[in-house]
Amino acid sequence: MRRTTARAAEAASGAGSHCPLMSARELADFLGVPLNTVYIWNHRHQGPRAHKVGRYLRYRWPEVEAWLEARAVDRAA
């Protein structure tokens, strides 16, 4: 089973009144992909929508969830 950070677990459970941003490292850990893959996705405009905060990429949980949902495999077909 994949370990998640405390912030990832809190955000996934819907705790808190605001939606914290996750770093590229947290996104990579959450998805189980190398960090470099997240940066390549961003460069190619293929991954979840990224937001620049200073010089850092940050991701919103609802946008990541929507991106994942859009890529869900339909098993009914």
C-alpha positions as CSV (number, residue, x, y, z in Angstrom):
1,M,0.0,0.0,0.0
2,R,1.3,3.4,-0.9
3,R,2.0,5.9,1.9
4,T,0.7,9.4,1.6
5,T,1.8,12.5,3.4
6,A,-0.3,13.9,6.3
7,R,-1.4,16.8,4.1
8,A,-2.4,14.4,1.3
9,A,-4.4,12.3,3.7
10,E,-6.1,15.4,5.2
11,A,-7.0,16.9,1.8
12,A,-8.2,13.6,0.5
13,S,-10.5,13.2,3.5
14,G,-12.0,16.7,2.9
15,A,-10.8,18.0,6.3
16,G,-10.4,21.7,6.7
17,S,-12.3,24.6,5.2
18,H,-9.8,25.4,2.5
19,C,-8.1,23.3,-0.1
20,P,-4.4,23.2,0.5
21,L,-2.1,23.2,-2.5
22,M,0.2,20.2,-3.0
23,S,3.8,20.3,-4.3
24,A,5.0,18.5,-7.4
25,R,6.7,16.0,-5.0
26,E,3.5,15.4,-3.2
27,L,1.7,14.9,-6.5
28,A,4.3,12.4,-7.7
29,D,4.1,10.5,-4.4
30,F,0.3,10.5,-4.5
31,L,0.2,9.2,-8.1
32,G,3.1,6.8,-7.6
33,V,5.1,8.3,-10.5
34,P,8.7,9.8,-10.6
35,L,8.9,13.5,-9.9
36,N,10.5,14.0,-13.3
37,T,7.3,12.7,-14.9
38,V,5.2,15.4,-13.2
39,Y,7.6,18.0,-14.6
40,I,7.5,16.5,-18.1
41,W,3.6,16.4,-17.9
42,N,3.6,20.1,-17.0
43,H,6.0,21.0,-19.8
44,R,3.9,19.1,-22.3
45,H,0.6,20.4,-20.8
46,Q,-0.5,16.8,-20.2
47,G,-0.9,16.5,-16.5
48,P,-3.1,18.2,-14.0
49,R,-3.3,21.9,-14.2
50,A,-0.3,23.5,-12.3
51,H,-0.1,26.9,-10.7
52,K,3.1,28.8,-10.3
53,V,3.7,30.1,-6.7
54,G,6.9,32.0,-6.9
55,R,9.2,29.5,-8.7
56,Y,7.4,26.4,-7.5
57,L,4.6,24.4,-9.1
58,R,1.6,23.8,-7.0
59,Y,-1.5,21.7,-7.6
60,R,-5.1,22.0,-6.3
61,W,-6.7,18.7,-5.1
62,P,-10.0,19.2,-6.9
63,E,-8.2,19.8,-10.2
64,V,-6.0,16.7,-9.7
65,E,-9.2,14.6,-8.9
66,A,-10.9,16.0,-12.0
67,W,-7.9,15.2,-14.1
68,L,-7.9,11.6,-12.7
69,E,-11.6,11.2,-13.2
70,A,-11.3,12.3,-16.9
71,R,-8.8,9.5,-17.4
72,A,-10.9,6.7,-15.8
73,V,-11.2,3.6,-17.8
74,D,-14.7,2.6,-18.7
75,R,-15.0,-1.1,-17.9
76,A,-18.6,-1.4,-19.1
77,A,-17.7,-1.3,-22.8
